[in-house]
Structures are given as C-alpha cells and as structure tokens.
Amino acid sequence: MGRRTAWWQLAVVGIVLGAVAGAPGSPGFAASASPSTSPPASASSSASASSSVSPSSSATTSSYAFAEGAPSITGAADTADAESLEPGTTYRSSLPSDGKVYYRLQLDGTSTVYVAATAVPPTNLAVTPTEGVRVSVQDADGRSCSAADTASIGAGRSPRPLTVWGARQLSPSRSLCQGAGTYYVVVERVLRTESSPGDWDLELAPVLEPRLRKAGSTSAPEAWDSATPSPPAGAAVRVRGGGGFGSATALEQGVWRDDVRPGQTLFYEVPVDWGQQVYATADLSSSSSGGTGGGFVPGGVNLALYNPVRGLVDDTSISYNGSQKSGALAALPPVGYDNRYAVSDRVNGMRFAGAYYLVVHLAARVGEEFGDGPVGLMLRVRVKGEATVGPGYAGQSEPSGIFQVGLLGRGSGAAGEADSSDGDGGGGGGGDAGMRLVAVGGIGAGTVVLVVLGVWVVAGRRRAAGV
C-alpha cells in the first residue's frame, strides 16, 4: 500500500509539472525571447535546424528553410495556364533559369494585396553580383500595378535567398489596377547571362490588407525623428536564428548573441507597433585567423530589414577582412499607414505594424578566406516610442493578425479587434502584450496546481480517516 501511495503521489506531481510546463507563459511555452532569459528555439526552427546544424551552428546549412507544410504550385510559362494564389497561404514553387513564370490572383476592388517572392539559388552555385530576381503584379491587360521590384546577389558573390515584393495597391491617386478582377504575379531571373543553368527554389507569400474603415491622409508624413539612438548595451542573450521567414526567431529590444557560418542566412523577427521606430546594428567578431592572412571579402556580411509582408525596407553590406566589423541600418520613421505614400523605400516600407524581419547573411567566400568555423554575431535591437492606435481596418487581413503585435494584439484596430492605445512606455517592442500573455498563462497554470493539490490533500485526509 505504501508503494502504491508513493506511485500515486509521483503521478500527481507529474501531472502538476506537466500542466505548468504546458501552460501559456510558462518556460515551456515562451512566446518570444526576453533579455532576462535565454529563449528556447521554436518548434519550426528546431525542425529546420535539427538535420544539419552542428551544436555551435544557429540554422540550417542549406540556404533557406521553407514554410512548413507549404503547398507546391507550378509557375506557368503563360497567363492562360497560371495557377491561382490565395492570400494568406504560403506556397513553394521553382524559378527556371530563363523565361518568366506566371501565377494568378483573383482580387476584389476593396483590398490591397502584396506578393513576396523569395528565390533561393543552390548553395554550391557560382553566382555573379548582378544576377537576381524580379517580381511584378500586372492586370489582365499586361499593365504593371506598381514598379517591378528587383534584388541581386551583390558584392559578396554568395548564393543567398533573395526576396522581392509586388503589390496591387488601392489608392485614390491611381487609376490602374483599382477594380475587381484577374491579376497576375510575374517572376523572372535577371542578368543571368553568366549564371549556371538550373532552377532556383521559390517561396511565394501573398498577403491581403483590407481597406480602412475611414479614409485618411493620402500623403506621407513631412517630418519625423531621424536621430539614431545609441545601440542597447548590456549582457547579450544567446539565441539561435531561424532558417527562413516562417521559422524566424522572435527578438525584443536588447542585445542578442548568435553564431553564423559562411554561406548561412539567419532570420529574426522583431515586433514593431504603430508609432514605433526600430533600429538594429550587427557586430561581427574577428575570425580565429584575425585577418593576418590578408584575406578580404567585399560585401562579406549583409544585414537587411523586411516589413511584415516581406518587403525590403533597408539593408547594408559590410566588407570583412577577418577583423571585427559593425554595420547599422539607417534611421527609419515610426510605423504609420501614411508612410506608403512616400517615394523613399525606407519610408514607404514602414507602413504597417507587425513582425519586422532582420536577415543576416555571411558570404560563403568568408569560409574560403578564414575557414568554415562559425563567426560570432551580435545583434543590438532598439524599439523606440510608445505604441499608438492602429488606423482602423474595415475587415480582416489574410493571414489573420499579420498587422498586429502580440497574441493579444492591439495592432491593426480592425473591426472586432482590440483598439487599445496603451504602449510600452519606451519601446519594449510588444513587451506589454507578452506580459499579458504571461499573466494569463500564470493564472491558468496556478489554477491547475491548486485544484490538483486540493484533490491530493482531500484524498490523503480520507485515507487517514480510514474512509
């Protein structure tokens, strides 16, 4: 009987601990990394990294981790055979070495739709600085709805994921592409004369942004605080970068430490709410050889910032000679709906709240000059300003919640969603939403513990009384 009682008590303890570990806000369910604790890798990040990551590596040695469960779709050689894309679904496809590929969009006349295309060259491919990928959205008459967006390999001459975005944007100042009907996404390789033949992998992410409940300004803000604050200081927290947009590691304001290998691309996401500004600096450590061999890699490190629909906001390249190097993104405006009317990419890209992506690539040639071992990476992230109320969307985005910050987000101000304007009082980057999540999780876990312990106590008293 004594052994049976001890076994039963151990089982109850296991139930209690399991309930606590599985509750939201517990260490087993961390919503994002925090400067106070080392964050666990997300399930998707761990899955993508497990097959090819050494203990000291941060992400996959392949160049990109595609969205888990993404359906495959074939790009057509002409519009007649184009397959349909649905906003809110991420697709996997391929991009031939020559010719355009087409995909179909069936759009209403009230929403703006963005399509991001991430082209992934094979890791062992010889590439030139100017070759790359281009995307555009066209109407049924072949007219472009916005200027085609192009991304190229760059001075690092390293195969890496290249992301471009196209849009059908509703605007009272435009006459083209404003009605409901059939549209086409057109993707092609550019300046490929010296590149190796063969397909590149492709990921497509269409996003729908609903119209506003109430029309607002149609011009960009004339002035904003362009002063660059000092980067955050303090002890760095160890993290593991993700291998793609879908497995990006969540960061908040703070100092973060990772390792990056030659040829590797790491993805991180930072929540930035309406009215907030984001700043980021990447510090690369010296190599073990210290650059004494005279090696030099132009564009050896690339740091880029993408907005929630994967549109490039800003990037910077850093040449590497084996010594420690640092690079920072330019000062960016506060997130605001009206930024979309600006001419500058750095301004019009900051048009919605949500997860902004920091992407770091270390050129493969760094390995040729300084060895294949990982290089230390320090990311210093600052989110400045108090969060404000969103513009007030008339419907839901696809995917849902993409323009919100936090699981309990106040971000978009969409119909039926929270419209709270409380901020984090200085740029915690969505920390208040995270704390509310932790609080709810803590209450839930505490309730489970109390109930189970109560049953245990009652059962023990009944045994003592001989019942």
Salt bridges, closest charged atoms under 4 A:
ASP108 OD1 - ARG168 NH2 3.94
ASP139 OD2 - ARG143 NE 2.88
ASP141 OD2 - ARG143 NH2 3.44
GLU188 OE2 - ARG134 NH1 3.38
ASP201 OD2 - ARG92 NH2 3.59
GLU203 OE1 - ARG310 NH1 2.79
GLU209 OE2 - ARG340 NH2 2.81
ASP225 OD2 - LYS384 NZ 2.67
ASP259 OD2 - ARG238 NH1 2.86
ASP259 OD1 - ARG257 NH1 2.65
ASP273 OD2 - ARG410 NH2 2.79
ASP283 OD2 - ARG380 NE 2.94
ASP314 OD1 - ARG346 NE 2.89
ASP419 OD2 - ARG213 NH2 3.79
ASP422 OD2 - ARG436 NH1 3.39
ASP432 OD2 - ARG410 NH1 2.84
ASP432 OD2 - ARG436 NH1 3.76
